[in-house]
Amino acid sequence: MLGLYVDKDGLAFMITNAEGVKRTNLVPWKDEDSARLLYAFITRLYTPHNTMVDPTVERVQGRPGFFNITLTLEDGGKTTCLGYPHCISLSPFNRRTTIFIKKDSPAVINGKPVPVIKEQYRAPDRHFEESTIIKHIHKDGPFPGVIQIINHEVVMTSEGTEVSSGTCSKVRLAEKDCGTPFMDIKTPREVLLICYDLLESEFARAVSQQSLTIVSVTRCLYRDRKVLHRDISDGNVLVLKHRRDNEHPIATEEAVDVKDADASERRVSFVSINHLLDST
């Protein structure tokens, strides 16, 4: 975003992008450069640099806040997701996360619905890609408590260069799961149930005369995938109504006999609190 500061002594120019806010020194009105700078500023408003324009996002005429978003698939094909409302925008600095959600009649990719499209800017020195980590988590099948992605791409301009903000490139995830934000939970009981699944320490429970190690989502991630989530905050927790199918497991099937097994050989199982309460 471009900004302009004006007072009786002169003017200053500002730009806000994923790297922060940059501001020029105050340019006095009597300085001959002030007119040229102001002209360049206005010109850029009407003709932004090509790296600042995302040709894959178009406004839906007559429907403010709704967009058509064209995804480039991993096999090189393209799919246009029609009529996705803009639902969430986070800080304009750093990743500048933007989320579009269409729960009813979403686009379908490879037979799977895509109710959520998430965009953000990635710093060039970022060590880990979100899509790479999520694919690693689900490499052996759907992993309890972690969203699944259908497609991942670096967004490109019409000229074939990356859409960028400063030195940060725009990336886009097409997500399979759409849940309710943590802060929209209505009752204390629901809060406790969800926090149990996320954070409760492991314990042993007798199942058919065997010991079943029951752990939380975060412990399962670390034990099974060596992934440590660094930000368990309200903005990163979604509530998804459990469905008893292979795509959304709420409990692993096998009981694990840990009585005589070496700690390094124990397989970790996840059991949702709703499964324990038999409330689904």
C-alpha positions in Angstrom: 0.0 0.0 0.0 1.2 3.5 -0.8 0.8 6.4 1.5 1.3 10.2 1.5 2.0 12.6 4.3 1.5 16.3 3.7 2.0 19.4 5.9 2.8 23.0 5.3 6.5 22.4 5.0 6.5 19.6 2.5 5.5 16.0 1.9 6.7 12.5 2.5 6.0 9.2 0.8 5.3 5.8 2.5 5.0 2.3 1.3 3.6 -0.6 3.4 4.4 -4.2 2.4 5.3 -7.6 3.9 8.6 -6.2 5.0 7.1 -3.4 7.1 6.7 0.4 6.5 9.2 2.5 4.6 9.1 6.3 4.6 11.1 9.0 2.8 12.4 12.1 4.5 10.2 15.2 4.3 10.6 16.7 0.9 10.2 20.6 1.1 7.7 22.1 -1.3 10.3 24.4 -2.7 12.4 21.5 -3.7 12.0 20.8 -7.4 12.0 17.1 -6.8 8.7 17.3 -4.9 6.6 17.7 -8.0 8.4 14.8 -9.8 7.9 12.6 -6.8 4.3 13.4 -6.5 3.7 12.7 -10.1 5.5 9.3 -9.8 3.5 8.5 -6.8 0.1 9.2 -8.6 1.3 7.3 -11.7 2.2 4.2 -9.6 -1.3 4.2 -8.1 -2.8 3.8 -11.6 -0.1 1.6 -13.1 1.3 -0.6 -10.3 4.5 -2.6 -11.0 3.7 -6.0 -12.6 5.0 -7.9 -9.5 2.3 -6.1 -7.4 -0.6 -7.3 -9.6 -2.1 -10.8 -9.1 -3.9 -11.7 -12.3 -5.3 -14.9 -10.7 -7.8 -13.0 -8.5 -10.8 -11.1 -10.0 -13.6 -9.3 -8.2 -17.1 -10.7 -8.8 -19.1 -7.9 -10.4 -22.1 -6.8 -8.3 -20.9 -8.8 -5.3 -18.6 -6.8 -3.1 -16.1 -8.9 -1.2 -16.5 -11.9 -3.5 -13.7 -13.1 -5.8 -12.9 -15.6 -8.6 -9.6 -17.2 -7.9 -7.7 -19.2 -10.5 -5.5 -22.0 -9.1 -2.5 -23.4 -10.9 -2.5 -27.1 -10.1 0.6 -29.2 -9.4 0.2 -31.0 -12.7 0.2 -27.7 -14.6 -3.6 -27.5 -15.1 -5.8 -24.6 -13.9 -9.0 -24.4 -12.0 -11.1 -21.3 -11.3 -12.8 -21.2 -7.9 -15.9 -19.0 -8.4 -17.5 -16.7 -5.9 -15.2 -17.1 -2.9 -15.9 -14.4 -0.2 -13.0 -12.7 1.5 -13.4 -13.7 5.2 -10.1 -13.0 7.0 -7.2 -10.6 6.7 -4.4 -10.6 9.3 -1.6 -8.0 9.8 -0.5 -6.2 6.6 3.1 -6.8 7.7 5.1 -10.1 7.6 3.0 -12.8 6.0 -0.2 -10.7 5.3 -2.4 -13.8 5.5 -5.7 -13.6 3.6 -8.3 -16.3 3.7 -11.3 -17.0 1.4 -14.0 -19.4 2.6 -16.8 -20.9 0.6 -18.6 -23.7 2.5 -21.5 -24.1 0.1 -20.7 -25.6 -3.3 -17.0 -25.0 -3.2 -14.7 -25.8 -6.2 -13.6 -29.4 -6.6 -10.0 -30.5 -7.4 -9.3 -34.2 -8.1 -12.7 -35.1 -6.6 -12.0 -33.3 -3.4 -13.8 -30.1 -2.3 -11.8 -26.9 -1.6 -13.8 -24.7 0.8 -10.8 -22.7 2.0 -8.1 -20.8 0.0 -5.3 -19.3 2.0 -2.8 -16.8 0.7 0.3 -15.3 2.4 3.7 -13.9 1.6 6.8 -16.0 2.2 10.1 -14.5 3.2 13.1 -15.8 1.1 15.0 -16.9 4.2 12.1 -18.9 5.6 13.5 -22.4 6.4 10.2 -24.4 6.3 7.3 -24.5 3.9 3.9 -25.0 5.4 2.8 -27.2 2.5 5.9 -29.4 2.8 5.3 -29.9 6.6 1.6 -30.7 6.1 2.4 -33.2 3.3 5.0 -34.8 5.6 2.4 -35.1 8.4 -0.1 -36.9 6.2 2.4 -39.0 4.3 1.1 -42.3 5.7 -2.6 -41.3 5.5 -4.8 -38.7 7.2 -3.4 -37.5 10.5 -5.8 -36.6 13.3 -6.2 -33.0 14.1 -4.2 -31.5 11.2 -5.7 -29.8 8.2 -5.2 -31.3 4.7 -4.2 -29.4 1.6 -5.3 -30.2 -1.9 -3.0 -27.8 -3.8 0.0 -25.5 -3.2 1.5 -22.9 -5.5 3.7 -19.9 -5.8 1.5 -17.3 -7.4 2.8 -15.9 -10.7 2.3 -12.8 -12.7 1.2 -12.7 -16.4 4.9 -12.3 -17.3 5.8 -15.5 -15.4 7.5 -13.8 -12.5 6.5 -14.3 -8.9 3.8 -12.0 -7.3 5.7 -10.3 -4.5 5.7 -7.7 -1.8 9.2 -6.4 -1.2 11.4 -9.5 -1.3 8.5 -11.8 -0.1 6.7 -14.1 -2.6 3.0 -14.8 -2.6 2.0 -18.5 -2.0 -1.4 -20.0 -2.0 -2.9 -23.1 -0.3 -6.1 -24.8 -1.3 -7.4 -26.6 1.9 -9.8 -29.5 2.3 -10.9 -28.7 5.8 -13.1 -25.8 7.0 -13.7 -25.4 10.7 -15.1 -23.0 13.3 -12.6 -20.5 14.8 -11.6 -21.3 18.4 -12.9 -17.9 19.6 -16.3 -18.7 18.2 -16.8 -21.6 20.5 -20.0 -21.1 22.6 -19.7 -23.0 25.8 -17.0 -23.7 28.4 -17.5 -27.4 28.0 -16.6 -27.2 24.3 -13.5 -25.2 25.1 -12.4 -27.9 27.6 -13.0 -30.7 25.1 -11.0 -29.0 22.4 -8.1 -28.1 24.7 -8.0 -31.7 25.9 -7.5 -32.9 22.3 -4.8 -30.3 21.7 -2.8 -30.2 24.9 -3.7 -32.8 27.5 -0.7 -35.0 28.8 -0.6 -38.6 27.9 -2.1 -41.3 30.2 -2.7 -45.0 30.1 -6.2 -46.6 29.8 -7.2 -50.2 30.0 -8.7 -51.5 26.8 -9.4 -55.2 26.5 -6.7 -55.9 29.1 -4.1 -54.0 27.1 -2.6 -50.6 27.8 -3.4 -48.0 25.3 -1.2 -44.9 25.2 -3.4 -41.9 24.6 -1.9 -38.6 23.6 -2.9 -35.2 22.3 -2.6 -34.0 18.7 0.6 -32.0 19.6 2.2 -35.0 21.2 1.2 -37.3 18.3 2.8 -34.8 15.9 6.1 -34.8 17.8 6.2 -38.5 18.5 5.1 -39.8 15.1 6.3 -37.1 12.7 9.0 -35.1 14.7 7.0 -31.9 14.1 6.8 -29.4 16.9 4.1 -26.7 16.5 5.5 -23.4 17.6 2.2 -21.4 17.8 -0.8 -23.0 19.5 -2.8 -19.8 19.6 -6.5 -19.1 19.1 -5.9 -18.1 15.4 -4.3 -21.5 14.7 -7.1 -23.7 16.2 -10.2 -24.6 14.1 -13.0 -26.8 15.4 -14.1 -29.4 12.9 -17.1 -31.6 13.7 -15.9 -35.1 13.8 -17.0 -37.5 11.1 -16.3 -41.2 11.4 -14.5 -41.8 8.1 -11.0 -42.4 6.8 -10.5 -38.8 5.9 -11.2 -37.5 9.5 -10.0 -40.1 12.0 -10.8 -39.5 15.6 -9.1 -42.6 16.9 -6.6 -45.1 15.7 -7.9 -48.6 15.7 -5.2 -50.6 17.2 -4.6 -50.9 21.0 -0.9 -50.7 21.8 0.6 -53.1 24.4 3.2 -50.9 26.1 3.7 -53.0 29.2 6.7 -54.9 27.9 7.7 -52.7 24.9 10.7 -50.6 24.8 9.9 -46.9 24.8 11.5 -46.4 21.4 9.3 -49.1 19.9 5.9 -47.9 21.2 3.5 -46.7 18.6 1.6 -43.6 19.5 -2.2 -43.6 19.1 -4.6 -40.7 19.1 -8.0 -40.9 20.7 -10.3 -37.9 20.6 -12.2 -36.9 23.8 -15.4 -37.3 21.9 -14.5 -40.9 21.1 -13.8 -41.5 24.8 -17.1 -40.0 25.7 -18.8 -41.8 22.8 -20.6 -38.5 22.0 -20.2 -38.5 18.2 
